[in-house]
């Protein structure tokens, strides 16, 4: 699956998402894009999932308008140690995700 890491997610998470194809917003030169614009750009480049820690994103957007999955990691801090704790749950839930929906991943 082609996954885009949002600006607020450390790039250190990228290597822990194998075997998926993972890019960061920075690598795509999309820093500063607003959420709707970012999701449209991601869809246009074939991304299937946007991984973020921005809990407000799902409430700010009409998700069913976008052919992309948004997964929100519910963490206290954006450090890799906090993010890694949620990866097992993310990997278990990933096959159940549906485009146009946002999912909150918690411990």
N, C-alpha and C positions, 0 to 999 in steps of 0.2 A: 504494500500500500504506500502511496506517496503522501507523506506527512509534512506539514509546515509547522515549525516551532515559532510561536508568537514572540515578539520583541521581549516580553516580560519573562520568558523562559530561558534559562541559561543554556548556552550551546553545548555545555558538557553533557546534557541529556541525549544529545544526538547519537552518540556512540552506543548508548544503552537501549536503543530502539531497533537494533538489528533484528530481523533481516529487512526491515522496511527502508524505503528510500526516503531520507529525511533531509530537509533543507531548513535553514533559518530565514527569518524575515530579512535579516541583515545581508545574508548571502544573495538574496533575490533583489537587493537594493530597494526594498519596500518600507524602510524605516519611516515612521511618521504617518503612514496611511491610516485613515480612519477605518473602523471595523468593517463597514459595508463595502468600502472600496477595496480593502484588503481581501475580503472573502471573494469578491468578484475577480480580482487579480489572481488569487490562488486557484479558483475554479478554471480560469482561462489557461492556466499553466498545468492543469491536470492533477492538482492536489485533491485528495479525497477527504483529508482530515486536517483541521487546524487544532493544534494542541496549545493550550493557554492556561494561565492561572487567573485570568480576568473573569471574576465571577459575575460581573455586570454585563458582559458581552451578550449572553443569551437573552437578557431582559431588554437590552437596547436595540435588538434586531428582531425582525420577523423572520425567524429561522427557516420556516418552510418556503421562503422565497429563494433560498440558496441551496444549490446542489452540492453541499459539503457538510461533513460532520464536524461538530465542534465538541471537543473533549476538554473539560475544565478540571484541572487538578486542584483540589481543595487543600491548599497548604498554607501554613502560617508565614513561611518565608520562601523565597525563590531559590534558596541554596540547593545544590544537588542532593544533599543528604535527605532533605524533606521530600523532594521530588521522587527520589528512588524508592521511598517507602510506598508510593502509590503505583509503581510500575506493575507489580503482580496483579493488582485489581484491574488496571488498565488493560493488560494483555488478556485477562479472562473475559472482560466485557467487550473488547473490541469486535469480535465476530457478531455481536448482537446489535451493533450500532447501525442506524439508518440515516441516510442523507437527509438534510433538512431539519435535523434535530440537534439539540445540545445536551450533553451528558455531564453530570457532576461526578467526579471520581473521588471517593473518600475512603478512609481506612475502614 
